[in-house]
Amino acid sequence: MRSQAPCQKDDFMERNSSRRSFLKGSALTGAAYVLGRRVLARPNPLSVIVVGAGAFGGWTALELLRKGAKVVLVEAWGPGNSRASSGGETRIIRATYGPSRIYTQMAAQALRLWQENEQRWGLKLFFPTGVLWMTGKDDSYERAALPLLRDAGVRLEKLAASDCAKRWPQIKFDEISWSIYEPDFGFLAARRCCEAVFNAFLKEGGEYRQAQAAPGRITGNRMEGIILTPGESLTADAYVFACGPWLGTVFSFLGSLIRATRQEVFFLGTAAGDVRFTDAQLPVWIDNSRRAEHLYYGIPGNHWRGFKIADDTRGPVVDPTTMERQISAAGLAAARRYVSMRFPGLADAPLLESRVCQYENSADQNFILDRHPEAANVWIVGGGSGHGFKHGPAIGKLVSDAVLGIKAPPAEFLLGRLVK
């Protein structure tokens, strides 16, 4: 039996041919794609309902509020909950994105926004440990990243493996040719970030409803409202669905375009008093030297919870609502083999904690920010694909600008690109 998602499936009739034509057209349009008046021209504030309080939904709700909209945020289990893609204790923030200019620029912008809001709220959310991106013989991705990082104003060091070994002797740099070191980046306290954004939203005048939400009926190219369990309806001028891994269930036409995959995370313990593997002496690291096989990454220290390590390789497709979140013996064994090779000092480290989360993968692992193909007042936001959390504040600005008619979303994020 199929489980219910926190946002239930839409009830409008399927019209695949018209939808496909719309999506293909939307990929070709630019500024003309944003229709309607700007919110500043309205006699009354635009009312918006945002469904989903993760990194994308929470920041979208806050940015809409700050730009003058009246916003209701709806979430099934609460911000940063354990089912959410935005749950967990920590997330990496880095700017190395190979040849992708848009993500490099967004990461640089997001870092500034995290720091500005962190200061505004008087909270410690970002930890500037530095990020070390390691590469092997095939360094085309990293070479493509260098000029874009510089164009975005990101400070970096290009380090030979021998220089890395001198600076961080805890790491064994076999098969590493060189690395990109981003000294100003690091990691975010993920769950704490979600709660901070949520609390700011409430403090600045937003309204919150904890409930399961389903899209309402669509008539005349507009959605008439949303339905909350057990049957209450809410209406607004515009709707944003940022439902993470449930988007493909909420909107059936996205079913083949967004998939949730199972991802395992491990936390290893260090010897008593040993600070070599904490964030005081090691940066966040990403090992791209064996990209054809796997891509391991980690966060040392991790707020004293242990040495965090995970494989970015996509796992099996899962249902994020009902998935049993227990690690596999095979996943742990693979992580231990990797640690023994790259961090020999942790070869016998005990497993302290583990976590099973999920990625919400779009078909091409790029974000989605676009109108619903049959409802001009509905926006779909998602496809974080394992790298979205850091971009939350930048996404919030993009989505709020699109909803308010200020600026069209980037063409790279439109749904039309995914329709063949």
C-alpha positions in Angstrom: 0.0 0.0 0.0 1.4 3.4 -1.0 2.0 5.7 2.0 0.6 9.2 2.2 3.0 12.0 1.8 3.0 15.1 3.9 1.6 16.8 0.9 -1.0 14.7 -0.8 -1.4 14.0 -4.5 -3.0 16.6 -6.8 -6.6 15.9 -8.0 -6.6 17.5 -11.4 -7.0 15.5 -14.5 -4.0 14.5 -16.5 -3.5 16.3 -19.8 -0.1 15.1 -20.9 0.1 16.6 -24.3 -0.8 20.2 -23.3 1.5 19.9 -20.2 4.4 18.7 -22.3 3.9 21.6 -24.8 3.8 24.1 -21.9 6.9 22.7 -20.3 8.9 22.8 -23.5 7.8 26.3 -24.1 8.8 27.4 -20.6 12.3 26.3 -21.2 12.7 28.8 -24.0 11.2 31.9 -22.3 13.0 34.5 -20.3 11.7 37.6 -18.6 8.4 37.2 -20.5 7.8 34.1 -18.4 7.0 36.1 -15.3 3.4 37.3 -15.7 1.3 39.7 -13.6 2.0 42.8 -11.6 4.7 43.3 -9.1 3.6 43.1 -5.5 4.5 46.8 -5.0 1.7 47.8 -7.5 -1.0 45.9 -5.5 -3.3 47.9 -3.2 -3.1 45.0 -0.7 -0.2 42.6 0.1 -0.1 39.4 -2.0 -1.1 36.4 0.1 1.0 33.3 -0.4 0.9 29.8 1.1 4.2 28.0 1.2 4.0 24.2 1.7 7.2 22.7 3.2 9.5 24.3 5.9 12.8 22.9 4.8 15.8 24.8 3.5 14.0 25.9 0.3 10.5 26.4 1.7 11.6 28.1 5.0 13.8 30.6 3.2 11.2 31.2 0.6 8.5 32.0 3.2 10.9 34.3 5.0 11.9 36.2 1.9 8.3 36.6 0.7 7.5 38.0 4.1 10.4 40.5 4.0 9.3 41.7 0.6 5.8 42.6 1.8 3.7 39.5 1.2 1.3 37.9 3.7 2.6 34.4 4.2 1.3 31.1 5.7 3.8 28.3 6.1 2.5 24.8 6.1 4.6 21.8 7.2 3.6 18.2 8.1 6.2 17.4 10.7 8.0 20.6 11.5 11.2 22.4 10.3 14.3 20.2 10.3 12.4 17.0 11.2 14.1 13.6 10.9 12.2 12.7 7.7 13.2 15.9 5.9 16.0 16.2 3.4 17.0 19.3 5.5 17.1 17.3 8.7 20.3 16.2 10.5 22.9 18.1 12.4 25.3 19.5 9.7 25.6 20.3 6.0 28.6 21.4 4.0 28.7 24.8 2.3 31.3 25.0 -0.5 31.6 26.9 -3.8 33.5 24.4 -6.1 31.0 23.4 -8.7 33.1 22.5 -11.8 31.9 24.4 -14.9 28.6 25.6 -13.3 28.7 29.3 -13.0 25.2 29.6 -11.5 25.8 27.3 -8.6 29.2 28.9 -7.9 27.7 32.3 -7.7 24.7 31.1 -5.7 27.0 29.5 -3.2 29.0 32.7 -2.7 25.8 34.7 -2.3 24.4 32.1 0.1 27.4 32.3 2.3 27.1 36.0 2.6 23.4 35.7 3.4 23.9 33.0 6.0 26.5 35.2 7.7 24.3 38.3 7.5 21.3 36.6 9.1 23.5 34.8 11.6 24.6 38.2 12.9 21.1 39.6 12.7 19.7 36.7 14.8 22.6 36.6 17.2 23.1 32.9 16.6 26.1 30.7 15.6 25.0 28.7 12.6 28.0 28.7 10.2 31.4 27.3 11.1 34.3 28.4 8.8 36.5 25.4 8.9 37.5 25.7 5.3 36.7 23.1 2.6 39.3 20.9 1.0 38.2 19.5 -2.4 40.6 16.7 -3.5 41.0 15.5 -7.1 42.8 12.8 -8.9 44.2 12.3 -12.4 41.0 13.4 -14.1 40.9 17.0 -12.8 38.7 18.5 -15.6 35.9 19.3 -13.1 38.3 21.1 -10.8 40.1 23.0 -13.5 36.8 24.2 -14.9 35.9 25.5 -11.4 39.0 27.7 -10.8 38.1 30.7 -13.0 34.5 30.6 -11.9 35.5 30.7 -8.3 37.7 33.6 -8.9 35.0 35.4 -10.9 32.6 34.9 -7.9 35.1 36.4 -5.5 35.8 33.2 -3.7 39.1 33.0 -1.9 41.0 29.8 -2.8 44.3 28.1 -2.7 45.4 25.5 -5.3 47.5 23.1 -3.4 49.7 20.2 -4.6 49.2 16.9 -2.8 52.6 17.3 -1.2 51.6 20.7 0.2 48.4 19.2 1.5 50.2 16.4 3.2 52.4 18.8 5.1 49.5 20.9 6.2 47.2 18.0 7.1 49.3 14.9 7.9 46.1 13.1 9.2 45.1 12.6 5.6 46.9 10.1 3.3 47.0 11.8 -0.1 47.6 8.7 -2.2 46.0 9.1 -5.7 45.4 12.8 -5.0 47.0 15.0 -7.6 46.0 18.4 -6.2 43.3 20.1 -4.2 41.2 23.3 -4.0 41.1 24.8 -0.6 38.3 27.3 0.2 39.3 28.9 3.5 36.1 30.9 4.0 33.6 28.1 3.6 32.9 25.2 6.0 29.7 23.7 7.4 26.2 24.8 8.7 24.4 23.5 11.7 21.5 22.2 9.6 18.7 21.5 12.1 19.6 24.6 14.0 19.4 26.6 10.8 16.0 25.3 9.9 14.7 26.3 13.4 16.4 29.7 13.2 14.7 30.5 9.8 11.4 29.3 11.2 11.6 31.4 14.3 12.6 34.4 12.3 9.6 33.8 10.1 7.3 33.8 13.1 8.9 36.8 14.7 8.7 38.9 11.6 4.9 38.2 11.2 4.5 34.9 9.4 1.7 32.4 10.2 2.4 28.7 10.7 0.2 25.7 10.3 1.4 22.1 11.1 -0.7 19.9 8.9 -0.7 17.6 5.8 -1.5 19.6 2.7 -3.0 18.6 -0.6 -3.3 20.8 -3.8 -6.8 22.0 -4.4 -8.7 22.0 -7.7 -7.3 23.8 -10.7 -9.8 25.8 -12.8 -9.1 28.5 -15.3 -5.4 28.1 -15.0 -5.5 28.8 -11.3 -5.4 26.7 -8.1 -8.4 27.5 -5.9 -6.8 26.6 -2.6 -5.1 23.8 -0.6 -6.8 21.1 1.6 -5.4 20.5 5.0 -5.9 17.2 6.8 -8.6 16.5 8.0 -10.4 18.6 5.4 -9.9 22.3 6.2 -9.2 24.5 3.2 -6.9 27.5 2.9 -6.8 30.0 0.0 -4.3 32.6 -1.1 -3.3 34.5 -4.2 -0.3 32.3 -4.8 1.0 28.9 -3.7 4.6 27.5 -3.4 5.1 23.8 -3.1 8.6 23.1 -1.7 7.8 19.5 -0.6 11.3 18.0 -1.0 11.3 14.3 -1.8 7.5 14.2 -1.8 7.1 16.5 -4.8 6.8 13.5 -7.2 3.9 12.2 -5.2 2.2 15.5 -4.7 2.2 16.3 -8.5 2.0 13.1 -10.5 3.5 14.6 -13.6 6.8 15.0 -11.6 6.9 11.4 -10.7 9.6 10.4 -13.2 11.5 13.7 -12.6 12.1 13.5 -8.9 13.3 10.5 -7.0 14.2 10.1 -3.3 17.3 7.9 -2.7 18.6 6.4 0.5 21.8 7.8 1.8 23.8 6.6 4.8 25.9 8.8 7.2 28.4 7.5 9.8 30.0 9.2 12.8 33.2 7.7 14.0 34.8 8.2 17.4 38.4 9.4 18.1 40.7 8.5 20.9 40.3 10.4 24.2 42.0 13.8 24.0 42.9 13.3 20.3 42.0 16.6 18.5 43.7 15.7 15.2 40.4 14.8 13.6 38.3 17.7 14.9 37.3 20.8 12.9 40.0 22.7 14.9 42.7 20.9 12.9 41.0 19.6 9.8 38.8 21.3 7.2 35.6 19.8 5.8 36.8 17.6 3.0 35.4 16.1 -0.3 37.3 13.4 -2.2 36.6 13.5 -5.9 39.6 11.4 -6.9 37.6 8.3 -7.7 34.5 9.9 -9.1 33.7 6.9 -11.3 33.3 4.7 -8.2 32.2 7.0 -5.4 32.6 10.4 -3.8 33.2 10.4 -0.1 32.9 13.5 2.0 33.1 14.4 5.7 32.9 16.9 8.5 35.5 16.5 11.2 34.5 17.2 14.8 30.8 17.7 13.9 30.0 19.5 17.2 31.8 16.8 19.1 29.4 14.2 17.7 32.2 12.3 15.9 34.0 12.3 12.6 31.2 12.4 10.0 31.7 10.5 6.7 29.2 9.7 3.9 29.2 8.5 0.3 27.6 10.9 -2.2 26.8 8.0 -4.6 23.1 7.7 -5.0 21.5 4.8 -3.2 18.3 2.9 -4.0 15.0 4.7 -4.5 12.9 4.9 -1.3 9.7 6.2 0.2 10.9 8.9 2.6 7.7 8.5 4.7 7.9 4.8 5.5 11.6 4.0 5.0 13.2 2.2 8.0 16.2 4.4 8.8 18.8 1.8 9.8 22.2 1.6 8.2 23.4 -1.4 6.2 26.3 -3.6 7.0 27.6 -3.2 3.5 27.5 0.6 3.7 29.4 0.6 7.0 32.0 -1.8 5.7 32.6 0.4 2.6 33.0 3.5 4.8 35.5 1.7 7.0 37.5 0.6 4.0 37.6 4.2 2.8 38.6 5.6 6.2 41.4 3.1 6.6 42.8 4.1 3.2 42.4 7.9 3.5 42.5 8.5 7.3 44.7 5.7 8.7 44.5 7.1 12.2 40.8 6.3 12.3 41.1 2.7 10.9 39.9 1.2 14.2 37.6 4.0 15.3 34.3 2.9 16.7 31.0 3.8 15.2 29.3 6.3 17.6 26.2 7.2 15.6 24.6 6.7 12.2 21.9 8.3 10.2 19.9 7.3 7.1 18.6 10.3 5.2 17.6 10.9 1.6 18.5 13.0 -1.4 15.6 14.4 -3.5 17.1 14.0 -6.9 15.8 15.7 -10.0 16.5 13.9 -13.3 19.6 15.9 -14.0 20.4 16.8 -10.3 19.7 20.5 -10.9 17.2 22.5 -8.9 13.6 23.0 -10.0 12.0 26.5 -9.8 9.0 26.9 -12.1 5.3 27.5 -12.4 2.9 24.6 -12.3 2.1 23.9 -16.0 -1.6 24.2 -15.5 -1.8 26.8 -12.7 -0.2 30.2 -13.1 -0.5 31.0 -9.4 1.4 27.8 -8.3 5.2 27.5 -8.1 7.1 24.3 -7.7 10.5 24.4 -5.9 12.8 21.4 -5.2 15.3 19.0 -6.7 17.9 19.8 -4.1 19.7 16.6 -5.2 22.0 16.4 -2.2 23.5 19.8 -2.6 20.6 22.2 -2.0 20.8 23.0 1.7 23.6 25.5 1.5 21.7 27.4 -1.2 18.6 28.0 0.9 18.8 31.8 1.3 19.8 32.3 -2.3 16.9 30.1 -3.4 14.6 32.1 -1.1 15.4 35.3 -3.0 15.0 33.7 -6.4 11.6 32.1 -5.6 10.3 35.2 -3.9 11.3 37.4 -6.9 9.5 34.9 -9.2 6.3 34.7 -7.2 6.1 38.5 -6.8 6.8 39.1 -10.5 10.0 40.9 -9.9 12.4 38.7 -11.8 12.1 35.5 -13.9 13.7 32.3 -12.5 16.9 31.1 -14.1 16.4 29.1 -17.2 18.5 26.4 -15.8 15.8 25.6 -13.2 12.8 25.5 -15.4 10.8 22.3 -15.9 11.0 22.4 -19.6 14.6 21.2 -19.6 13.6 17.9 -18.2 11.0 17.1 -20.9 12.5 15.3 -23.9 
